[in-house]
Amino acid sequence: MENQNVQRLPAEQLFQKEIDGLIANEKNPVPTGWRMSPKSVLTYICGGESGGMEITPKYIGHRRLVEIAISTLVTDRALLLIGEPGTAKSWLSEHLAAAINGDSTRVIQGTAGTTEEQIRYSWNYAMLIAEGPSKRAMIPSPIYRAMEQGAIARVEEISRCASEVQDALISILSEKRISVPELGIEVPAQKGFSVIATANTRDKGVNEMSAALKRRFNIVVLPSPESLESEMEIVNTRIAQLAGSLDLNAKLPGDEVVEKVCTIFRELRAGATLDGRQKIKPTTGVLSTAEAISLLANSMALAGSFGDGEITAQDLAAGLQGAIVKEDSKDKKAWEEYLENIMKKRGSRWLPLYEQCRELNQ
């Protein structure tokens, strides 16, 4: 195990005991290049029991979607996870790679600056000039290494990559090999190789994927949590995990605090109250489950650093103001209308939070 003082351990180290337990108790056929069977991967992702060990759920949502994602990776098809921001696309991608290969770090982060070399390979130019093209001078990409090792590579936010970078994936996913003309070689993918990509539906139109590239993927759409209860469960689970790795020096938020945050986020996302009786002006931000988790972690940090360790209405209001008012002119007005028309009328239980939020939004 690596140094526990690192800020964020990869999933395969954070949940090493669970992965080792599932491998030790494996009773089903294991595909080539995998460390455990598809059924064990499902148990690791969705939670369950293995040899008397409790396996904590990593993804709380539609179990069938996880089954489709895992079964896709058994075939020679790549997997594309699509959804709104904060629907756990990257989280699921990381844990799938961790369970299947024990290594989730073969990852390319898609940005406007991502180049084709980062998809294929690049060169150590000092060595290239000194020795000429050679294996030693070549720097393989995460996808190149995954092909050599028969493992899974991850491409995050693929729709943020330029079209020529996306096109570099087409031949790799079709031919299952990378050509290196400088060395006169072709590197074939070993059994077990696949790619998990993620795409954000809010980025549609930035660099929209071509039909040719989409055809190379099996697409799984990850929805936002379908109920308040399921969203609260996700938030509570992740906050408990975060609190264990960060020095927040605060108590975990109670159910009432989590319920208020999730209620506000769900209503502003939907543009209506939870009962559907009243329309609400939505804000420009996504207000995802991931942002709710971040907001509560920040509130815990405020409570632990400058309070008595228990989240107050003042701590929560500060987090809500930062999360909701992204574009001052539009969001400030929408948030003000929500405070006056919805939160103010919910009675004494909501009054302290309403007063603190109103004061900050002046």
C-alpha positions, -999 to 999 in steps of 0.1 A, spaced: 0 0 0 13 34 -9 18 63 15 -15 70 32 -7 107 33 -14 111 -4 -44 132 -11 -63 106 -31 -55 69 -35 -67 51 -66 -97 28 -62 -77 -4 -63 -56 7 -33 -85 23 -14 -106 -9 -17 -77 -34 -19 -91 -57 9 -124 -60 -9 -108 -68 -43 -84 -93 -27 -114 -110 -9 -134 -112 -41 -105 -128 -60 -98 -153 -32 -134 -164 -31 -139 -165 -69 -162 -194 -80 -170 -183 -115 -151 -183 -148 -127 -154 -152 -123 -138 -187 -88 -136 -202 -70 -105 -188 -94 -101 -159 -87 -106 -122 -122 -117 -113 -154 -128 -130 -182 -105 -142 -204 -115 -113 -177 -106 -88 -171 -72 -106 -209 -66 -102 -207 -74 -64 -177 -51 -61 -195 -22 -78 -230 -27 -64 -222 -42 -30 -229 -75 -14 -211 -103 4 -181 -125 -4 -167 -152 19 -182 -135 49 -168 -101 39 -191 -72 34 -186 -55 0 -196 -18 1 -215 -4 -28 -195 19 -50 -223 29 -74 -258 33 -61 -282 32 -90 -297 9 -117 -280 -25 -112 -290 -35 -148 -270 -6 -162 -239 -19 -144 -245 -54 -157 -247 -40 -193 -215 -20 -187 -196 -51 -174 -209 -74 -201 -198 -49 -228 -162 -52 -215 -164 -90 -218 -168 -85 -256 -145 -66 -280 -167 -35 -278 -156 -3 -260 -178 12 -234 -191 48 -234 -207 62 -202 -229 92 -209 -248 114 -185 -253 148 -168 -223 161 -147 -221 144 -114 -239 111 -124 -208 91 -113 -195 84 -148 -158 88 -139 -164 71 -105 -179 40 -122 -152 40 -149 -125 40 -123 -140 12 -102 -147 -10 -133 -110 -7 -142 -99 -13 -106 -120 -45 -102 -112 -59 -137 -74 -52 -139 -64 -39 -105 -51 -8 -121 -74 22 -129 -45 46 -136 -42 41 -174 -62 72 -180 -63 101 -206 -80 133 -194 -98 148 -224 -94 185 -228 -92 211 -256 -54 206 -253 -54 168 -257 -33 157 -287 -32 127 -309 1 117 -294 -15 113 -261 -39 88 -276 -11 68 -295 25 75 -284 51 103 -282 89 105 -281 116 114 -257 131 139 -280 166 141 -264 169 103 -268 153 104 -303 180 129 -315 208 110 -298 198 75 -309 172 78 -336 138 61 -334 138 32 -310 116 14 -284 136 31 -257 129 66 -271 92 60 -274 67 71 -247 36 48 -249 2 63 -242 -21 47 -216 -40 32 -245 -8 18 -260 1 2 -227 -34 -12 -222 -32 -28 -257 2 -44 -249 -10 -57 -215 -45 -68 -225 -60 -43 -200 -85 -14 -199 -77 22 -206 -99 51 -197 -106 83 -217 -124 110 -196 -145 137 -212 -140 124 -247 -163 151 -262 -139 178 -250 -112 164 -273 -108 179 -308 -123 158 -337 -88 147 -350 -80 133 -315 -113 115 -314 -107 101 -349 -74 86 -337 -95 63 -316 -116 50 -345 -88 29 -361 -76 17 -327 -111 5 -317 -117 -10 -352 -84 -26 -360 -73 -33 -324 -37 -24 -332 -15 7 -332 9 12 -361 43 27 -354 57 36 -388 89 51 -374 99 16 -361 81 -3 -389 60 -22 -363 24 -28 -354 13 -34 -318 -17 -58 -317 -41 -56 -287 -39 -85 -264 -71 -103 -252 -87 -83 -224 -80 -49 -240 -108 -24 -240 -115 13 -236 -140 30 -212 -148 65 -222 -170 91 -205 -189 120 -221 -209 149 -205 -243 156 -220 -238 193 -211 -208 194 -234 -228 183 -264 -217 205 -293 -183 213 -279 -167 185 -301 -196 163 -308 -186 127 -314 -189 114 -350 -213 86 -359 -183 65 -369 -168 68 -334 -201 63 -316 -206 30 -335 -174 17 -320 -189 20 -285 -216 4 -265 -234 34 -249 -247 33 -214 -266 64 -202 -263 70 -165 -293 89 -151 -295 113 -122 -307 96 -89 -344 89 -94 -356 97 -59 -347 119 -30 -339 89 -9 -315 74 -34 -297 107 -38 -294 110 0 -279 75 2 -253 84 -24 -244 116 -6 -242 100 28 -220 72 15 -195 94 -3 -194 120 25 -185 92 50 -157 81 26 -144 116 21 -144 123 59 -122 93 64 -95 106 40 -96 143 48 -88 161 81 -122 179 83 -124 176 121 -162 177 120 -191 154 126 -208 139 96 -239 158 85 -272 145 99 -300 132 77 -319 165 81 -290 185 67 -284 161 38 -322 161 30 -323 199 28 -293 201 4 -306 173 -18 -342 188 -18 -329 222 -28 -307 208 -56 -334 184 -69 -360 212 -71 -337 237 -88 -326 210 -112 -362 201 -121 -376 236 -121 -404 225 -97 -410 215 -61 -407 178 -52 -445 175 -51 -447 191 -86 -472 217 -74 -451 248 -79 -428 259 -108 -393 272 -100 -370 294 -120 -339 271 -126 -303 283 -121 -276 281 -148 -256 255 -128 -262 217 -130 -264 212 -92 -254 176 -95 -251 150 -68 -213 154 -69 -217 191 -62 -240 183 -32 -212 161 -18 -186 188 -24 -209 214 -7 -213 192 24 -176 185 26 -169 222 24 -195 229 51 -178 202 73 -145 220 68 -160 253 79 -176 237 109 -144 219 119 -120 248 113 -140 277 126 -169 262 146 -175 234 171 -174 206 145 -212 205 138 -226 219 106 -247 250 113 -272 269 91 -244 295 85 -220 269 72 -246 253 49 -257 287 36 -221 296 26 -218 264 6 -252 268 -10 -244 304 -21 -212 293 -38 -228 262 -55 -260 279 -68 -249 315 -77 -225 308 -106 -236 337 -128 -244 365 -105 -271 384 -125 -292 354 -134 -286 330 -105 -288 355 -77 -324 365 -88 -334 328 -92 -320 319 -58 -337 349 -42 -371 338 -57 -366 303 -44 -358 316 -9 -388 338 -8 -414 317 -26 -403 282 -14 -379 280 15 -395 308 35 -429 291 35 -416 257 47 -419 266 84 -396 267 114 -375 237 104 -362 257 74 -362 292 90 -325 294 102 -312 282 69 -335 306 50 -323 336 71 -286 328 66 -291 322 29 -311 355 25 -284 374 43 -256 361 21 -276 367 -11 -282 404 -4 
